[in-house]
Amino acid sequence: MRAHSLLICFLMFAMAADAQNSVYSISFNDLQGATISMNNYQGKKIVVAVCNTAASAMVRLNSLKSWYQDNKDKYALIVIPVSDLEQTGQQLDFGKQLLDTLKPGYVLTAAAKGRKTDASSQHSLLQWLTDKNRNGRFDNDVETAIQLFVINEKGNLFAIMENITDLGSELFRKVINTAP
């Protein structure tokens, strides 16, 4: 009987640890200040796109918008603009003006820090995405002007793609459609 109790306690502890490190336990604010809970996306594939805040990001944001409009029934899209990557050119004001211009339809967060160098100021979702101790799969920092993280329907991070500018590319379609 004691062995069964010990096993049950271990399983309960393991399940609690998994819930604590689950992507679905994360909440953050979108660009308009509304709280977004990752729990709302359970059962959907999630693409998290990280882009810099340079004006050149507008092309990427429009590309994401186009892809999302064609795929919003199957996927959730969250875009995190980061301000700590090397950037050239004019910086975008990720505020109401950008929302009015882009009218994205997907979740666009407030600009945040993307790199792990200062974890306390890194976006909360990126803390999970870039830390193997949290996501259980990858330990990878945000390095490029456009980086995609793909989470399957079970909440597992299964792909990280860098410098993907064409979401219609065969490589992107193959990865996103073969999510485990």
C-alpha positions in Angstrom: 0.0 0.0 0.0 2.8 2.4 0.9 4.4 1.8 -2.6 1.1 2.7 -4.3 0.9 5.9 -2.2 4.4 6.9 -3.0 3.8 6.3 -6.7 0.6 8.3 -6.6 2.4 11.2 -4.8 5.2 11.1 -7.4 2.7 11.1 -10.3 0.9 14.0 -8.7 4.1 15.9 -8.3 5.2 15.2 -11.9 1.8 16.4 -13.2 2.0 19.6 -11.1 5.5 20.3 -12.4 4.3 19.8 -15.9 1.3 22.1 -15.4 3.7 24.8 -13.9 6.0 24.6 -17.0 3.1 24.3 -19.4 2.8 26.9 -22.2 -0.9 27.1 -21.3 -0.1 28.6 -17.8 1.4 31.7 -19.5 -0.5 35.0 -19.8 0.7 38.3 -21.2 -0.7 41.6 -22.6 -1.4 42.3 -26.2 -0.5 45.7 -27.8 -3.8 47.2 -26.6 -3.3 46.0 -23.0 -5.7 43.1 -23.0 -4.6 40.0 -21.1 -4.0 37.0 -23.4 -4.0 33.6 -21.8 -2.2 30.8 -23.7 -4.8 28.5 -22.2 -7.2 29.8 -24.8 -5.2 28.1 -27.5 -5.3 24.5 -26.2 -5.9 22.1 -29.0 -4.6 24.4 -31.7 -1.2 24.6 -33.3 0.4 27.9 -32.3 3.0 29.8 -34.4 4.8 32.5 -32.4 6.7 34.9 -34.7 9.4 37.1 -33.2 10.4 40.1 -35.3 12.5 43.2 -34.7 10.9 46.6 -34.4 12.6 48.1 -37.5 10.4 49.5 -40.2 11.5 46.5 -42.4 9.4 44.3 -40.1 6.2 45.8 -41.6 6.7 43.6 -44.7 7.0 40.5 -42.5 4.0 41.5 -40.5 1.9 41.9 -43.7 3.2 38.4 -44.8 2.1 37.0 -41.4 -1.3 38.6 -41.8 -1.8 37.1 -45.2 -0.8 33.6 -44.1 -3.0 33.9 -40.9 -6.0 35.0 -42.9 -5.7 31.8 -45.0 -5.1 29.5 -42.0 -6.8 31.0 -38.9 -9.1 28.0 -38.6 -6.2 25.7 -38.0 -3.6 27.8 -36.3 -3.2 30.5 -33.7 -0.6 33.3 -34.5 1.1 35.4 -31.9 3.6 38.1 -33.0 6.1 39.4 -30.5 8.1 42.5 -31.6 11.4 42.7 -29.9 13.5 45.7 -29.3 16.9 44.2 -28.5 18.0 42.8 -31.8 20.4 44.6 -34.1 18.3 46.8 -36.3 18.9 49.2 -39.2 16.6 51.8 -40.5 13.7 53.6 -39.0 12.1 52.1 -35.9 8.4 51.4 -35.8 6.2 52.7 -33.1 4.4 49.6 -32.0 1.3 51.4 -30.8 -2.2 52.3 -31.9 -0.9 53.8 -35.2 0.6 50.4 -36.2 -2.6 48.6 -35.2 -4.7 51.0 -37.2 -2.4 50.6 -40.2 -2.0 46.8 -40.1 -5.3 45.6 -38.6 -3.6 42.3 -38.0 -6.5 40.0 -36.7 -3.9 38.0 -34.9 -2.4 38.6 -31.4 0.3 41.3 -31.6 2.0 41.9 -28.2 3.6 45.0 -26.9 7.3 45.4 -27.9 9.5 43.6 -25.4 13.0 42.2 -24.9 13.6 39.0 -26.8 17.0 37.8 -25.7 17.7 35.8 -22.6 20.6 38.0 -21.4 18.2 39.7 -19.0 15.5 37.2 -18.2 13.7 39.5 -15.9 12.8 41.8 -18.9 12.4 39.1 -21.5 8.8 38.6 -22.7 7.1 35.9 -20.6 6.2 33.7 -23.6 9.8 34.0 -24.9 11.1 32.9 -21.4 9.2 29.6 -22.0 10.1 29.3 -25.7 13.9 29.9 -25.2 14.5 27.8 -22.1 14.7 24.0 -22.2 14.0 23.8 -18.5 10.6 25.3 -19.2 9.7 24.0 -22.6 11.4 20.6 -22.2 12.8 20.6 -25.8 15.0 23.5 -26.9 17.4 26.0 -25.4 17.7 28.6 -28.1 18.0 32.4 -27.8 16.3 34.9 -30.2 19.0 35.8 -32.7 17.5 36.8 -36.0 15.1 39.5 -37.2 12.4 37.0 -37.8 12.2 33.7 -35.9 9.3 31.3 -35.7 8.5 29.0 -32.8 5.9 26.3 -33.5 3.9 24.6 -30.7 1.7 21.6 -31.5 -1.8 20.9 -30.3 -0.6 19.3 -27.1 1.4 22.4 -26.1 4.9 21.0 -27.0 7.4 23.2 -28.7 8.6 21.2 -31.7 10.2 23.5 -34.2 12.2 26.7 -34.3 12.7 28.3 -37.7 15.1 31.3 -38.3 15.0 33.8 -41.2 11.8 32.4 -42.6 10.4 35.3 -44.7 8.0 33.3 -46.9 5.3 31.6 -45.0 4.2 30.1 -48.3 7.5 28.3 -48.7 7.5 24.5 -49.1 9.8 24.2 -46.0 7.4 26.2 -43.8 4.4 24.2 -45.0 6.2 20.9 -44.5 7.2 21.8 -40.9 3.8 23.2 -39.9 1.8 20.5 -41.4 3.8 17.6 -40.0 3.7 18.8 -36.4 3.9 15.8 -34.0 
